[in-house]
Amino acid sequence: MTLKEKILVVEDEKDLVRLIRYNLEKEKFRIISAGDAETGLVMARKAKPDLIILDIMLPKMDGLDFLRSLRKESQVPVVLLTAKRSELDRILGLKLGADDYIVKPFSVGELHARVEALLRRVNQPANAGGDAKPVAIGALEVDFERHEIRVKGKRAELTPKEFELLKLLIEANGKVLSRDQLLERIWGHGKDMEIDTRTVDQHIARLRHKLKSESVRIATVTNFGYQIKMN
């Protein structure tokens, strides 16, 4: 039996961990778990998971502090588990570098779909879109095959979603893309899903921060979306 990717579940509700483990292992994923953030960080460093499912409400150190620490050393994809009313936590989580979120209570099928979609994008072969040549835009260099970004010759570490977002804007060649278009094409979520366009805004903000002096190339089109200035 060929096993799929390794997933770390950081969640203190034992029944929920068992439910997630049972259903994702049934889909051939390798599941490891931690009941608190401190243990989760140790496991993330040692086990090198391919994806992390992270609850925000954890004892002692919460999930947001976990995410702050994690993003200093790793860009592994993270899916947040959040409570229905914790909108501010979801927004902060996205600012800190989460790639997606799912609101409790959720169906296991929805969680599985989100995990599959995120891992599929992360594991997509570098040349899946064709022979994409490196692109230079001002002081910004993007190597699509290597998934590398450099600003003034210095490498910038992007999460998979941030890289996808930049790639899509560059491929649009200056055309304005709406928030809904970006949400659907990068996250695979339509308007009926429990995720909104502020997810795009938070990822754009993080992307701009990492592009430093070249951040001005990503322009906001008021009440619509974003475009990249190619000249």
C-alpha positions in Angstrom: 0.0 0.0 0.0 1.4 3.3 -1.1 1.0 6.0 1.6 0.4 9.7 0.8 1.7 12.8 2.4 2.4 13.2 6.1 -0.1 15.5 8.0 0.4 16.9 11.5 -2.8 17.6 13.4 -2.4 20.1 16.2 -5.7 19.8 18.1 -6.6 19.3 21.8 -10.0 17.8 21.3 -9.2 14.1 21.3 -12.5 13.0 19.7 -11.9 15.4 16.8 -8.4 14.2 16.3 -9.6 10.6 16.2 -12.3 11.6 13.6 -9.7 13.4 11.4 -7.2 10.6 11.8 -9.7 7.8 10.9 -11.0 9.6 7.8 -7.6 10.9 6.4 -5.8 7.6 7.1 -8.7 5.9 5.2 -7.5 8.1 2.3 -3.9 6.8 2.8 -2.5 9.9 4.4 0.0 9.5 7.2 -1.3 11.2 10.3 0.7 12.4 13.4 -0.9 14.5 16.1 -0.1 16.8 19.0 -2.5 18.0 21.8 -0.8 21.3 22.4 1.2 23.9 20.4 4.5 23.4 22.2 4.5 19.6 21.3 3.3 20.5 17.8 6.2 22.8 17.2 8.7 20.1 18.3 6.9 17.5 16.0 6.9 20.0 13.1 10.7 20.4 13.4 11.5 16.7 13.7 8.9 15.0 11.5 8.8 17.6 8.7 5.1 17.1 7.8 3.8 18.0 4.3 0.9 19.9 5.8 -0.4 21.0 9.2 -4.0 21.1 10.4 -4.0 23.6 13.2 -6.7 24.5 15.8 -6.5 28.2 16.9 -7.9 27.5 20.4 -5.2 25.5 22.2 -4.1 25.4 25.8 -1.1 27.5 26.9 0.3 28.6 23.6 -2.5 29.2 21.1 -2.6 28.3 17.5 -1.7 31.9 16.4 1.5 31.9 18.5 2.3 28.5 17.0 1.9 30.0 13.6 4.1 33.0 14.4 6.9 30.7 15.5 6.5 28.2 12.7 6.7 30.9 9.9 10.1 32.0 11.2 11.5 28.7 10.1 9.1 26.9 7.7 6.7 27.6 4.9 4.8 24.3 5.2 1.1 24.7 4.2 -1.2 25.3 7.2 -5.0 24.8 7.4 -6.6 26.6 10.4 -9.5 25.1 12.3 -11.5 28.0 13.7 -14.7 28.6 15.7 -17.7 30.1 13.9 -17.5 33.4 15.7 -13.7 33.9 15.6 -13.5 36.1 12.5 -10.7 38.3 13.9 -8.7 35.2 14.7 -9.2 33.9 11.1 -8.0 37.2 9.7 -5.0 37.3 11.9 -4.2 33.7 11.1 -4.2 34.6 7.4 -1.9 37.6 8.1 0.5 35.3 10.0 0.8 32.9 7.1 -2.0 30.3 7.1 -2.9 29.0 3.7 -6.5 28.2 4.3 -9.1 27.8 7.0 -12.1 25.8 7.8 -14.9 26.7 10.3 -16.1 24.4 13.0 -18.3 22.4 12.8 -17.2 21.1 9.5 -17.7 17.9 7.4 -14.8 15.6 7.1 -15.5 15.6 3.3 -14.9 19.3 3.2 -11.6 19.0 5.2 -10.4 16.3 2.9 -11.2 18.4 -0.2 -9.3 21.3 1.2 -6.3 19.2 2.1 -6.2 17.5 -1.3 -6.5 20.8 -3.1 -3.7 22.4 -1.1 -1.4 19.5 -1.4 -2.1 19.1 -5.1 -1.0 22.7 -5.7 2.0 22.4 -3.5 3.1 19.2 -5.3 2.3 20.3 -8.8 5.3 19.7 -11.0 7.2 22.8 -11.7 6.8 22.4 -15.5 3.1 21.5 -15.3 2.1 24.8 -16.9 4.5 24.3 -19.8 8.1 25.5 -20.3 7.7 28.7 -18.2 10.8 30.8 -18.5 12.1 33.0 -15.6 10.6 36.4 -15.6 12.3 39.7 -14.6 10.2 42.6 -13.7 12.3 45.5 -12.5 14.3 44.2 -9.5 12.0 41.2 -9.2 13.1 37.8 -10.6 10.7 34.9 -10.7 11.8 31.4 -11.6 8.6 29.4 -12.2 10.4 26.0 -12.6 12.4 26.3 -9.4 9.6 28.1 -7.5 12.1 30.8 -6.5 11.7 34.6 -6.1 14.5 37.1 -5.8 14.3 40.8 -5.0 17.4 42.7 -5.9 19.2 39.4 -6.1 18.1 38.3 -2.6 15.8 35.3 -2.3 12.4 35.8 -0.8 10.7 32.9 1.0 7.0 32.6 -0.1 4.4 30.2 1.0 2.8 28.0 -1.8 -0.3 30.3 -1.9 1.8 33.5 -2.1 3.8 32.0 -4.9 0.6 31.0 -6.8 -0.8 34.4 -6.3 2.2 36.2 -7.7 2.4 33.7 -10.6 -1.2 34.2 -11.5 -0.9 38.0 -11.5 2.2 37.8 -13.7 0.5 35.4 -16.1 -2.3 37.9 -16.4 0.3 40.3 -17.8 -1.2 43.5 -16.2 -4.8 42.4 -16.6 -6.9 43.2 -13.5 -8.1 40.0 -11.7 -11.0 40.3 -9.3 -10.9 39.0 -5.7 -13.5 36.3 -6.6 -11.4 35.1 -9.6 -8.3 34.8 -7.4 -10.2 33.1 -4.7 -11.6 30.5 -7.0 -8.5 29.9 -9.1 -6.0 29.7 -6.2 -8.1 28.3 -3.3 -10.6 26.5 -5.5 -13.5 28.0 -3.5 -16.6 29.6 -5.0 -18.8 32.2 -3.4 -20.8 29.4 -1.7 -17.9 28.2 0.4 -17.2 29.3 4.0 -14.3 31.5 3.0 -14.4 35.1 1.8 -12.4 37.5 -0.4 -10.6 39.0 2.6 -8.5 35.8 2.4 -7.1 37.2 -0.9 -6.4 40.6 0.7 -4.4 39.1 3.6 -2.3 37.1 1.2 -1.7 40.1 -1.0 -0.6 42.1 2.1 1.9 39.4 3.1 3.2 39.1 -0.5 3.7 42.8 -0.7 5.7 42.7 2.6 8.0 40.1 1.2 8.5 41.8 -2.1 9.9 44.9 -0.2 10.8 47.6 -2.7 9.0 45.8 -5.5 5.7 45.7 -3.6 4.5 48.8 -5.4 4.1 46.6 -8.6 1.0 45.0 -7.1 -1.7 47.5 -7.5 -5.1 47.5 -5.9 -8.1 48.3 -8.1 -10.6 49.8 -5.7 -13.7 47.6 -5.0 -12.6 45.0 -7.6 -9.2 43.3 -7.3 -5.5 43.4 -8.2 -3.1 43.7 -11.0 0.7 43.7 -11.4 2.5 46.5 -13.1 4.9 44.9 -15.6 6.8 48.1 -16.5 
